[in-house]
Amino acid sequence: MNPRHDPERDAAAFLGGALHRRAAERFEAHLVDCEECWSEVATARRGRSLAESLRELAPHELREDVRAAVAAAPAPGRSYRLVATLASAAVIVTAVSIAVVTLLGGTGQPAEIATALHEFRARVMPMDTPSGQAPDLSALGVRFVQGGSGDLGSMTVDAFAYRDGAGHRIVAYIGSQPSPRPKDAAWAAADGSWRARYGEIEMICTRRFILLADSGSPMNELARQLELSVESS
């Protein structure tokens, strides 16, 4: 084993923002081929996502109970064992995750859309192996980063993450059924899609996919290329 290759340490540095831009891009490319590092990052992101959801959405009393439980947990043996720490937080938060989901549903968004937005903001990807290949968006200068499979509400989806040349994040969810209408979305009759913007996140929903991207990405071109790729698969 390469002594410089330490999945726990490298994942901690990547998620903690300790890597400069080029190093972070190299690590993202490395994730495509390294199951160990991908597992470390995915587990940590899931734990952080659950913890952040609880912190932001749960009642004050519940937040205090979780803080107390985390504070009482024994310190990890290694200072950079971020994955173990976050995994422990995830176990604690699981006991109250139903409350978080209920509160998310209270936003007025369909559960599928609320979950997609939450995962995009938290930089979380589903952890199972995708059932299909990642759509090829390279013609637009978009680089595939990672894929996963899981559930968005009642939808089972494959999820594929990309970055464009400007560093914008792009995630495409491809499901077995049409996505619901996002809250406050506008109907685009020309291509039969729902389009919405939530802060710095743009979204396009069709009968085939849910596409989310950082503002500034070429959304129209991405949606057309994604439609062609999904149609031909």
C-alpha positions as CSV (number, residue, x, y, z in Angstrom):
1,M,0.0,0.0,0.0
2,N,1.2,3.5,-0.8
3,P,2.3,5.0,2.5
4,R,1.1,8.4,1.3
5,H,-2.3,7.1,0.6
6,D,-4.4,7.4,3.7
7,P,-8.2,7.5,3.0
8,E,-9.2,8.8,6.4
9,R,-6.6,11.6,6.4
10,D,-7.2,12.5,2.8
11,A,-11.0,12.5,3.2
12,A,-10.7,14.7,6.3
13,A,-8.4,17.2,4.5
14,F,-10.7,17.3,1.5
15,L,-14.0,17.8,3.4
16,G,-12.4,20.1,5.9
17,G,-11.2,22.5,3.1
18,A,-7.6,22.0,3.9
19,L,-6.6,21.2,0.3
20,H,-5.9,24.0,-2.2
21,R,-7.9,24.0,-5.4
22,R,-5.7,21.9,-7.6
23,A,-5.2,19.3,-4.9
24,A,-8.9,19.2,-4.3
25,E,-9.5,18.6,-8.0
26,R,-6.9,15.8,-8.1
27,F,-8.6,14.2,-5.1
28,E,-12.0,14.4,-6.8
29,A,-10.5,12.6,-9.8
30,H,-8.9,10.0,-7.5
31,L,-12.3,9.3,-6.0
32,V,-13.6,7.9,-9.3
33,D,-11.2,5.0,-9.0
34,C,-10.6,4.5,-5.3
35,E,-13.3,2.7,-3.4
36,E,-11.7,3.3,0.0
37,C,-11.5,7.1,-0.4
38,W,-15.0,7.2,-1.9
39,S,-16.4,5.2,1.0
40,E,-14.7,7.5,3.6
41,V,-16.0,10.7,1.9
42,A,-19.5,9.3,1.4
43,T,-19.8,8.2,5.0
44,A,-18.5,11.5,6.3
45,R,-20.8,13.5,4.1
46,R,-23.8,11.5,5.2
47,G,-22.9,12.0,8.8
48,R,-22.3,15.7,8.4
49,S,-25.5,16.1,6.4
50,L,-27.6,14.5,9.1
51,A,-25.9,16.5,11.8
52,E,-26.4,19.8,9.9
53,S,-30.0,19.0,9.2
54,L,-30.7,18.4,12.8
55,R,-28.9,21.5,13.9
56,E,-30.8,23.7,11.4
57,L,-34.2,22.2,11.6
58,A,-34.8,20.5,14.9
59,P,-36.4,22.1,17.9
60,H,-34.1,23.8,20.4
61,E,-34.5,21.2,23.1
62,L,-33.7,18.4,20.7
63,R,-30.6,20.2,19.4
64,E,-29.3,20.6,23.0
65,D,-29.9,16.9,23.7
66,V,-27.8,15.9,20.7
67,R,-25.0,18.4,21.5
68,A,-24.9,16.8,25.0
69,A,-24.7,13.3,23.6
70,V,-21.9,14.3,21.2
71,A,-20.0,16.1,23.9
72,A,-20.2,13.0,26.1
73,A,-18.8,10.7,23.4
74,P,-15.2,9.6,23.8
75,A,-12.6,11.4,21.7
76,P,-11.2,9.5,18.7
77,G,-7.7,8.0,18.9
78,R,-6.4,10.1,16.0
79,S,-6.8,13.8,15.7
80,Y,-7.9,13.6,12.0
81,R,-10.4,10.7,12.4
82,L,-13.2,12.8,11.0
83,V,-15.0,9.9,9.5
84,A,-15.3,8.1,12.8
85,T,-16.5,11.2,14.5
86,L,-19.1,12.0,11.9
87,A,-20.3,8.4,11.8
88,S,-20.8,8.6,15.5
89,A,-22.8,11.8,15.1
90,A,-24.9,10.1,12.4
91,V,-25.8,7.2,14.8
92,I,-26.9,9.7,17.4
93,V,-28.9,11.7,14.9
94,T,-30.6,8.7,13.4
95,A,-32.8,8.4,16.6
96,V,-34.4,11.8,15.7
97,S,-34.2,11.7,11.9
98,I,-37.9,11.3,11.6
99,A,-38.4,14.7,13.1
100,V,-36.0,16.2,10.6
101,V,-37.8,14.6,7.7
102,T,-41.1,15.9,9.0
103,L,-39.8,19.4,9.2
104,L,-38.3,19.2,5.7
105,G,-41.8,18.2,4.4
106,G,-43.2,21.3,6.0
107,T,-41.4,23.5,3.5
108,G,-44.1,23.0,0.9
109,Q,-41.7,21.1,-1.4
110,P,-42.4,17.6,-2.5
111,A,-40.2,15.2,-0.6
112,E,-38.3,14.3,-3.7
113,I,-37.4,17.9,-4.5
114,A,-36.7,18.8,-0.9
115,T,-34.3,15.9,-0.6
116,A,-32.5,16.7,-3.8
117,L,-32.0,20.3,-2.8
118,H,-30.8,19.3,0.7
119,E,-28.3,16.8,-0.7
120,F,-27.0,19.3,-3.2
121,R,-26.5,22.0,-0.5
122,A,-24.8,19.4,1.8
123,R,-22.6,18.0,-1.0
124,V,-24.0,14.6,-0.3
125,M,-24.4,11.8,-2.9
126,P,-26.4,8.5,-2.5
127,M,-24.0,5.7,-1.5
128,D,-25.2,2.6,-3.5
129,T,-23.8,1.6,-6.9
130,P,-25.6,3.2,-9.8
131,S,-27.6,0.8,-12.0
132,G,-26.6,2.6,-15.2
133,Q,-23.7,4.5,-16.7
134,A,-23.1,8.2,-16.2
135,P,-24.5,10.3,-19.1
136,D,-21.7,11.7,-21.2
137,L,-21.7,15.5,-20.9
138,S,-18.1,15.9,-22.0
139,A,-19.1,17.7,-25.2
140,L,-20.0,20.6,-23.0
141,G,-16.6,20.5,-21.2
142,V,-18.2,18.9,-18.1
143,R,-16.2,16.4,-16.1
144,F,-17.8,13.4,-14.4
145,V,-16.9,13.2,-10.7
146,Q,-18.8,10.4,-9.0
147,G,-22.1,8.5,-9.1
148,G,-24.4,6.8,-6.6
149,S,-27.9,5.3,-6.2
150,G,-30.6,5.8,-3.6
151,D,-34.0,7.2,-2.8
152,L,-35.4,10.7,-3.2
153,G,-38.6,10.4,-1.3
154,S,-40.6,7.8,-3.1
155,M,-38.3,7.8,-6.2
156,T,-35.4,5.4,-6.6
157,V,-32.7,7.2,-8.6
158,D,-29.2,7.1,-10.0
159,A,-27.3,10.3,-9.2
160,F,-24.3,11.5,-11.2
161,A,-22.1,14.5,-10.1
162,Y,-20.1,16.6,-12.5
163,R,-18.0,19.8,-12.6
164,D,-17.8,22.2,-15.5
165,G,-14.7,24.1,-16.6
166,A,-15.5,27.0,-14.2
167,G,-15.8,24.7,-11.2
168,H,-19.6,24.7,-11.0
169,R,-21.2,21.7,-9.4
170,I,-23.8,19.8,-11.4
171,V,-25.9,16.8,-10.2
172,A,-28.3,14.8,-12.3
173,Y,-30.8,12.5,-10.7
174,I,-32.3,9.9,-13.2
175,G,-35.3,8.0,-11.9
176,S,-37.8,5.4,-13.0
177,Q,-40.7,7.9,-12.8
178,P,-41.3,11.6,-13.5
179,S,-40.3,14.0,-10.9
180,P,-43.0,16.0,-9.1
181,R,-43.4,19.7,-9.7
182,P,-41.0,21.8,-7.6
183,K,-42.5,24.6,-5.5
184,D,-42.6,28.0,-7.3
185,A,-41.4,26.4,-10.5
186,A,-42.2,27.8,-14.0
187,W,-43.4,25.6,-16.8
188,A,-41.3,25.7,-20.0
189,A,-43.7,24.4,-22.7
190,A,-41.0,24.4,-25.4
191,D,-39.2,21.4,-23.8
192,G,-41.8,20.2,-21.3
193,S,-39.8,20.9,-18.1
194,W,-40.3,22.6,-14.8
195,R,-37.7,25.2,-14.0
196,A,-36.9,26.9,-10.7
197,R,-34.2,28.7,-8.9
198,Y,-33.5,28.6,-5.1
199,G,-30.8,31.0,-4.2
200,E,-27.6,30.0,-6.0
201,I,-29.1,26.7,-7.2
202,E,-30.8,26.2,-10.5
203,M,-33.1,23.3,-11.2
204,I,-34.7,21.7,-14.2
205,C,-37.2,18.8,-13.8
206,T,-38.5,16.6,-16.7
207,R,-40.1,13.2,-17.1
208,R,-36.6,11.7,-17.2
209,F,-34.5,13.5,-14.7
210,I,-33.9,16.2,-12.0
211,L,-30.9,18.5,-12.9
212,L,-29.4,20.8,-10.3
213,A,-26.4,23.1,-10.7
214,D,-24.7,26.1,-9.3
215,S,-25.8,29.3,-10.8
216,G,-23.8,30.1,-13.8
217,S,-23.8,26.6,-15.3
218,P,-25.1,26.3,-18.9
219,M,-28.4,24.7,-17.8
220,N,-30.2,24.7,-21.1
221,E,-27.3,23.0,-22.9
222,L,-26.9,20.6,-20.0
223,A,-30.5,19.6,-20.0
224,R,-30.5,19.1,-23.8
225,Q,-27.4,16.9,-23.7
226,L,-28.7,15.0,-20.7
227,E,-32.0,14.3,-22.5
228,L,-30.1,12.9,-25.5
229,S,-27.9,10.8,-23.3
230,V,-30.8,9.3,-21.3
231,E,-32.8,8.7,-24.4
232,S,-30.1,6.8,-26.1
233,S,-29.2,4.6,-23.1
